[in-house]
């Protein structure tokens, strides 16, 4: 009986370890996201960074959502509630917020809020635009600048790999160009939670992942993913 129990426990440990290794990503909260959210104290004008745009609303609303022009206003993204507490454990404040991760190459954004079932402009953003065709006002953000913080081919024809996550990781890069050896290239943390490495890759299609030890971590700046023939999940990159 003891042998059966030991065997079952060993089998469980084996499959748990295998599942961890085969996991398509390590859940790491990005440093910049955490920092932005911690700085929210009250409803305010949208905060724009290289990585995110944070929208806020008064917590007295039961529901707030936001819809964007680049999605043809077809998707309503719900706000979350942020609670803050004092040293005595008592709640000191509550704010509704939505943090949009900048993945679209747009220099300006038009958006509308839905607050407790009613469509409206953002009361915290004085910049508005009137559309005569549909007789509606839209809130607007302009001069957003180019998104440069994601993995892509650079002007020098190299490929710049980028990862955003927890600070202090021993993060490595591997892929079809290294025969999946995770010990050849080490990502450099150039600022807290921001890792990068530039490589001269010839034209072609590549599959890659980052690694923390032997655990694969998908590139959270590259939405293109695929299951490879050997059963792993990897990011896809095409170099011209």
C-alpha positions in Angstrom: 0.0 0.0 0.0 2.9 2.3 0.9 4.4 1.6 -2.5 1.2 2.6 -4.3 1.0 5.8 -2.3 4.6 6.7 -3.1 4.2 5.9 -6.7 1.0 8.0 -6.9 2.7 11.0 -5.2 5.7 10.6 -7.6 3.4 10.5 -10.6 1.6 13.6 -9.3 4.9 15.5 -8.9 6.0 14.5 -12.4 2.9 15.7 -14.1 2.8 19.0 -12.0 6.4 19.7 -13.1 5.6 18.8 -16.7 2.6 21.1 -16.7 4.7 23.9 -15.3 7.4 23.4 -18.0 4.8 23.2 -20.7 3.0 26.3 -19.5 2.7 28.8 -22.3 3.5 31.8 -20.1 4.6 32.7 -16.6 2.1 35.1 -15.1 4.2 38.1 -14.1 2.5 41.5 -13.5 4.2 44.2 -15.5 6.2 46.6 -13.3 4.9 49.7 -15.2 1.3 48.5 -14.9 1.6 48.1 -11.1 3.3 51.5 -10.8 0.6 53.3 -12.8 -2.3 51.7 -10.8 -0.7 52.5 -7.4 -0.5 56.2 -8.4 -4.3 56.5 -9.0 -5.7 58.6 -6.2 -8.9 60.1 -7.7 -10.7 60.4 -11.1 -8.5 62.4 -13.4 -7.7 63.1 -17.1 -6.4 60.1 -19.0 -2.8 59.3 -18.1 -0.8 58.4 -21.3 2.5 56.5 -21.2 4.5 54.6 -23.8 2.8 51.4 -22.7 -0.7 52.3 -21.3 -3.5 54.8 -21.2 -5.4 54.9 -17.9 -9.0 56.1 -17.8 -10.7 56.8 -14.5 -14.2 57.5 -13.2 -16.0 58.2 -10.0 -16.7 55.1 -8.0 -20.2 56.3 -7.3 -21.2 54.8 -10.7 -22.5 51.3 -10.6 -20.9 50.5 -14.1 -18.6 52.4 -16.4 -17.2 51.1 -19.7 -15.2 52.6 -22.6 -15.4 52.0 -26.4 -12.8 53.0 -28.9 -12.9 54.2 -32.5 -10.3 51.7 -33.7 -12.7 49.0 -32.6 -15.6 50.8 -34.4 -17.1 51.2 -30.9 -18.2 47.6 -31.0 -16.6 46.5 -27.7 -17.3 48.0 -24.3 -14.3 47.5 -22.0 -15.5 47.5 -18.3 -13.8 49.6 -15.7 -12.4 47.9 -12.5 -12.6 49.3 -9.0 -9.5 50.2 -7.1 -9.7 50.3 -3.3 -7.0 52.0 -1.2 -6.7 51.3 2.6 -5.0 53.1 5.5 -2.6 51.6 8.0 -5.6 50.7 10.2 -7.1 48.6 7.4 -10.0 51.0 6.8 -10.8 51.9 3.2 -9.6 55.4 2.4 -10.7 55.7 -1.2 -12.2 54.0 -4.3 -11.8 54.8 -7.9 -13.0 53.1 -11.1 -10.3 52.7 -13.8 -9.6 51.0 -17.1 -6.0 50.5 -18.3 -5.7 50.2 -22.0 -2.4 48.5 -23.2 -1.2 50.3 -26.2 -1.0 47.8 -29.0 -2.5 49.8 -31.9 -0.4 52.1 -34.0 -2.6 55.2 -33.7 -1.6 58.8 -33.1 -5.0 59.8 -31.8 -8.0 58.0 -30.2 -11.7 58.9 -30.1 -13.7 57.2 -27.4 -17.0 57.3 -25.5 -17.9 56.1 -22.0 -21.1 54.3 -21.0 -21.9 55.2 -17.4 -24.8 53.4 -15.7 -26.4 52.6 -19.1 -26.0 56.1 -20.6 -23.5 56.9 -23.3 -21.4 60.1 -22.7 -18.1 61.8 -23.2 -15.4 61.5 -20.5 -16.1 64.2 -17.9 -12.4 64.1 -16.9 -11.2 64.9 -20.5 -12.0 68.4 -21.8 -10.9 67.5 -25.3 -14.0 66.6 -27.4 -14.9 66.4 -31.1 -18.3 66.7 -32.6 -19.4 64.4 -35.4 -22.1 66.1 -37.5 -23.0 62.9 -39.4 -24.3 61.2 -36.3 -24.9 64.2 -34.0 -22.6 63.0 -31.2 -19.6 64.3 -29.3 -16.6 62.1 -28.7 -13.8 62.4 -26.2 -10.4 62.6 -27.9 -6.7 62.0 -27.2 -4.2 63.4 -29.6 -0.4 63.4 -30.2 0.0 60.0 -28.7 3.3 59.4 -30.4 4.7 56.2 -31.9 4.6 52.9 -30.0 8.2 51.8 -29.9 8.3 49.4 -27.0 7.5 46.1 -28.6 9.5 43.4 -30.4 10.1 44.3 -34.1 12.6 44.9 -36.9 14.5 48.1 -36.4 15.6 50.7 -39.0 19.1 49.2 -38.9 17.5 45.9 -40.1 18.3 44.2 -36.8 15.5 42.7 -34.7 14.9 44.2 -31.3 13.4 41.8 -28.8 11.5 43.4 -25.9 9.9 42.0 -22.7 8.0 43.9 -20.1 7.5 42.3 -16.7 8.8 41.9 -13.2 12.2 43.6 -12.3 15.2 41.4 -11.5 14.6 38.4 -13.8 17.3 36.3 -15.3 15.6 36.4 -18.6 17.0 34.6 -21.7 15.9 34.4 -25.3 15.7 31.2 -27.4 14.0 30.1 -30.6 14.3 28.4 -33.9 17.4 30.5 -34.5 19.2 29.0 -31.5 17.7 25.4 -31.9 15.8 26.4 -28.7 18.9 26.6 -26.6 18.0 29.1 -23.7 21.6 29.7 -22.6 23.0 31.6 -25.6 21.3 35.0 -25.4 20.5 36.9 -22.2 18.1 39.8 -22.2 19.4 43.1 -20.6 17.2 44.9 -18.1 17.7 48.5 -19.3 15.2 50.0 -16.9 13.1 48.4 -14.1 10.9 45.7 -15.7 12.0 46.4 -19.2 14.3 43.9 -21.0 15.7 44.2 -24.5 18.2 42.5 -26.9 19.0 43.4 -30.5 20.1 40.6 -32.9 21.0 40.7 -36.7 18.6 38.0 -38.0 18.5 37.2 -41.8 15.1 37.4 -43.6 12.7 34.6 -42.7 10.1 33.4 -40.3 11.2 32.6 -36.7 9.6 31.1 -33.6 10.8 32.2 -30.2 10.1 32.5 -26.5 11.8 34.0 -23.5 12.9 31.7 -20.6 13.2 32.1 -16.9 15.4 29.1 -16.2 13.8 26.3 -18.2 10.3 27.8 -18.0 9.1 29.4 -21.3 7.7 32.9 -21.1 5.8 34.3 -24.1 6.6 37.7 -25.5 3.8 39.9 -24.0 4.5 42.6 -26.6 3.9 40.3 -29.6 0.3 39.0 -30.1 1.3 36.6 -32.9 1.6 33.1 -31.4 1.6 29.5 -32.7 1.8 25.9 -31.7 5.0 24.5 -33.1 5.4 20.9 -34.5 7.2 19.8 -31.3 4.2 20.9 -29.2 5.4 24.1 -27.7 3.7 27.5 -27.8 5.9 30.3 -29.2 5.8 33.7 -30.6 6.1 34.3 -34.4 8.3 36.9 -36.0 8.8 37.6 -39.7 12.0 39.4 -40.7 11.9 41.1 -44.1 
